[in-house]
Amino acid sequence: MKNTLAVKTSLFTLILALIAIGTFAFTAVMNNKGNKVELVGTVNQTWYFTGTDQNDPNDPTLYSLEPIDGVQCGGSSPTVCSIVDQADPSNSNQPNMTHGQVNQDTGDLYQKSFRVD
C-alpha cells in the first residue's frame, strides 16, 4: 500500500511540474509574439560589374552598388554591366549570387544588362 501511494505521489508531482514548465513556456512565447524579426539581405539591389571582359562575372568581389564612371548599361556587348540580386548575408558589399552562374542561362533571374560598346 505504501508503495502504491509513493508511485501516485511521484506521478502527481511529475504532472504538476510538467504543467508548470508548459505554462512558463507558453507565457514566454506569447510575450515574444509581437516582436518583429528583421530579415537581412532579402532586398534585391542593382549591382554593377567592375571587371572587364577578361574578368569572371561570377566573382562577387567584382561588383559594386555604385555605377561605374564612363560605363553605360543597356548595350549588346558580351560584357555584363549589371545584375539584380540580394546582398550576401556574410558580406553586404557583395551580391549573394543567388541564382548561380551569371554567364549561364538563368532565365534572366539576374535581370542582367550588358555594356554599351
C-alpha positions as CSV (number, residue, x, y, z in Angstrom):
1,M,0.0,0.0,0.0
2,K,2.8,2.4,0.8
3,N,4.5,1.6,-2.5
4,T,1.3,2.5,-4.5
5,L,0.9,5.7,-2.5
6,A,4.6,6.7,-3.3
7,V,4.1,6.0,-7.0
8,K,0.9,8.0,-7.1
9,T,2.5,10.9,-5.3
10,S,5.5,10.9,-7.6
11,L,3.3,10.8,-10.7
12,F,1.2,13.7,-9.4
13,T,4.3,15.7,-8.6
14,L,5.7,15.0,-12.1
15,I,2.4,16.1,-13.7
16,L,2.4,19.3,-11.7
17,A,6.0,20.0,-12.8
18,L,5.2,19.5,-16.5
19,I,2.2,21.8,-16.2
20,A,4.3,24.5,-14.6
21,I,7.0,24.2,-17.3
22,G,4.4,24.3,-20.0
23,T,2.8,27.4,-18.5
24,F,6.2,29.2,-18.4
25,A,7.0,28.2,-22.0
26,F,3.6,29.3,-23.2
27,T,3.9,32.7,-21.4
28,A,7.4,33.2,-22.9
29,V,6.1,32.5,-26.4
30,M,3.1,34.8,-26.0
31,N,5.3,37.6,-24.7
32,N,7.5,37.5,-27.8
33,K,4.6,37.2,-30.2
34,G,4.7,40.9,-31.0
35,N,8.4,41.2,-31.7
36,K,9.3,41.8,-35.3
37,V,12.1,39.8,-37.0
38,E,14.1,41.8,-39.5
39,L,15.5,39.8,-42.4
40,V,18.9,40.9,-43.7
41,G,19.9,40.6,-47.3
42,T,16.4,39.9,-48.8
43,V,16.1,43.1,-50.7
44,N,17.1,43.0,-54.4
45,Q,19.6,45.7,-55.4
46,T,21.3,46.6,-58.6
47,W,25.0,45.5,-58.6
48,Y,27.4,46.9,-61.2
49,F,30.2,44.8,-62.7
50,T,33.5,46.5,-62.1
51,G,35.6,44.0,-64.1
52,T,36.4,43.9,-67.8
53,D,35.6,41.4,-70.5
54,Q,38.7,39.4,-69.2
55,N,37.3,39.0,-65.7
56,D,34.8,36.4,-64.4
57,P,31.3,37.9,-64.0
58,N,30.6,35.2,-61.4
59,D,33.1,36.7,-59.0
60,P,31.1,38.6,-56.4
61,T,34.1,40.7,-55.4
62,L,33.9,42.4,-58.8
63,Y,30.5,44.1,-58.1
64,S,29.7,47.4,-56.6
65,L,26.4,49.2,-55.7
66,E,27.7,52.3,-57.4
67,P,27.6,52.7,-61.1
68,I,31.0,52.7,-62.9
69,D,32.1,56.1,-64.2
70,G,32.1,56.1,-68.0
71,V,30.3,52.8,-68.4
72,Q,26.8,52.7,-69.8
73,C,24.4,49.8,-69.4
74,G,21.8,48.7,-71.9
75,G,24.0,47.7,-74.8
76,S,24.7,44.4,-76.6
77,S,28.3,43.9,-75.5
78,P,29.2,40.5,-74.2
79,T,30.4,42.1,-71.0
80,V,27.9,42.2,-68.1
81,C,27.1,45.7,-66.9
82,S,24.8,45.0,-64.0
83,I,22.7,42.3,-62.3
84,V,19.9,42.5,-59.7
85,D,20.5,40.3,-56.6
86,Q,20.4,40.3,-52.9
87,A,23.4,41.2,-50.7
88,D,25.5,38.4,-49.4
89,P,24.4,37.9,-45.7
90,S,28.0,37.5,-44.7
91,N,29.3,40.5,-46.7
92,S,26.7,43.1,-47.6
93,N,29.2,44.7,-50.0
94,Q,28.8,41.8,-52.5
95,P,25.9,40.2,-54.3
96,N,24.9,36.8,-53.0
97,M,24.9,35.2,-56.4
98,T,21.5,33.7,-55.5
99,H,20.7,32.3,-59.0
100,G,24.0,30.6,-59.8
101,Q,26.3,31.4,-62.6
102,V,25.7,34.9,-64.1
103,N,27.2,33.9,-67.5
104,Q,24.9,30.9,-67.9
105,D,21.3,30.9,-68.9
106,T,19.4,31.6,-65.7
107,G,16.2,32.6,-67.4
108,D,17.3,36.2,-66.7
109,L,16.7,35.8,-63.0
110,Y,19.5,38.3,-62.5
111,Q,17.8,40.9,-64.9
112,K,21.3,41.3,-66.5
113,S,22.1,44.2,-68.6
114,F,25.2,44.4,-70.8
115,R,27.6,47.2,-71.5
116,V,27.3,49.7,-74.4
117,D,30.3,49.2,-76.7
